[in-house]
Amino acid sequence: MKPDNKLVQWVEINRRAFFHNVAEFRKRLGKTELMAVIKANAYGHGLKEIAGLAEEAGIGWFGVHSLEEGLTLRQAGFRQKILVLGYLPLAGAEDAVQGDLRVTVYNSETLEALARAARKMKRPALVHVKIETGTNRQGIPVGKLGSFLRMSHKHPEVLIEGFSSHFANIEDTTDDIYPKYQLNNFLQALKVAEELGIKIPVRHMSCSAAAILFPETYFNLARVGIGLYGLWPSRETLVSCRLRGQQPLKLKPVLGWKAKIAQVKSVPRGAYVGYGCTYRTTRPTKLAVIPVGYYDGYDRSLSNAAYVLVKGKRAQVRGRVCMDFIMADITDIPDVSLEDTVTLIGSDGRDKITADQLAALAGTINYEIVTRINPFIPRLIV
Ligand SMILES: Cc1ncc(COP(=O)(O)O)c(C=O)c1O
């Protein structure tokens, strides 16, 4: 799709890159099924847009954070298995059952609310029990799992379809001690179920980094987010991959972020630029005013730090990032005009700016750079 002329900024989603990344993960995962983690507006890439591409790629599982995200997908007509990874408010149980959403559970209150909803709707509630293996976020500790499972027996309308867990320290290190400890705890949890004679058909704990590095964590489903968008979970993951003698996946970034120049202006030497007068020109300077700001997800910490691409060349951001604007120095880029395209993330000519580069400048991770791109900005599949 070509950008509508009336847009001042847009996000481009590269379908070939997405399919390529799906194929890379499928190659790695072998028989293990792939869940596309599309929470947080598909990591800023657009929930429905990415769900559409994932459907085309034949992905059968979607992971979302909230009831709302799950229902949005159902209303849009998606029939895949959808697992709510986040917290389901008790009052949302009926909507979840009605919407055929799988729910992550780790307390008796949620299980009982789902049982009531299932009885009322006369259809089973499907749940995945989250096991606390060491992240200390959501989950039931292995020591309490037996009593939870025995309690769940009183609610035959709730079907325990899966067990899941999530790694705490897999992206931040090249050390595998903690993932191994968590994996061991997960295996213990599966043993508890087995000893109670409970079959757990779907078992999953791999995120992108685990899918890249640890085949022993695959089980029969892997929840992959960042990697499908063509971004590495971290530099450590890439280093670990090399240290283990594994062939790194060839990931291709899916997202590009573009805008139109809203004004080209010349200012004299010694002029201040933007709020707080944090930048002062050292020569007669040409500025491009770009209608993107921190409201759009262009982090304020990129003030006087990042660059954008104009006509394939780097234009340094001058002054502070405003709510809706940034100014970039185009003095050394000839023939820039009003409404020329600016690249905030992505390639232009032979240069590029990546989410990882912006993350390094902003003191954060690529996940945050992409997920915080304002959902109101149109996502165009190209
Ligand atoms: C529960 C859960 N599973 C899977 C993922 C996907 O992780 P990644 O994007 O690193 O693949 C996340 C991401 O935060 C998550 O919270």
The ligand as an SDF file (V2000), in Angstrom:
LIG
                    3D

 16 16  0  0  0  0  0  0  0  0999 V2000
    4.4270  -14.0970   28.7060 C   0  0  0  0  0  0  0  0  0  0  0  0
    5.2280  -13.7190   27.5130 C   0  0  0  0  0  0  0  0  0  0  0  0
    5.4730  -14.6560   26.5790 N   0  0  0  0  0  0  0  0  0  0  0  0
    6.1720  -14.3720   25.4770 C   0  0  0  0  0  0  0  0  0  0  0  0
    6.6960  -13.1200   25.2540 C   0  0  0  0  0  0  0  0  0  0  0  0
    7.4700  -12.8700   24.0010 C   0  0  0  0  0  0  0  0  0  0  0  0
    8.7870  -12.5100   24.2830 O   0  0  0  0  0  0  0  0  0  0  0  0
    9.7530  -12.0710   23.1010 P   0  0  0  0  0  0  0  0  0  0  0  0
    9.1760  -10.8220   22.5390 O   0  0  0  0  0  0  0  0  0  0  0  0
   11.0570  -11.8470   23.7730 O   0  0  0  0  0  0  0  0  0  0  0  0
    9.7440  -13.1740   22.1310 O   0  0  0  0  0  0  0  0  0  0  0  0
    6.4720  -12.1250   26.2000 C   0  0  0  0  0  0  0  0  0  0  0  0
    7.0210  -10.8000   25.9800 C   0  0  0  0  0  0  0  0  0  0  0  0
    7.1910   -9.9660   26.7890 O   0  0  0  0  0  0  0  0  0  0  0  0
    5.7240  -12.4340   27.3660 C   0  0  0  0  0  0  0  0  0  0  0  0
    5.4860  -11.5310   28.3030 O   0  0  0  0  0  0  0  0  0  0  0  0
  1  2  1  0
  2  3  1  0
  2 15  2  0
  3  4  2  0
  4  5  1  0
  5  6  1  0
  5 12  2  0
  6  7  1  0
  7  8  1  0
  8  9  2  0
  8 10  1  0
  8 11  1  0
 12 13  1  0
 12 15  1  0
 13 14  2  0
 15 16  1  0
M  END
$$$$
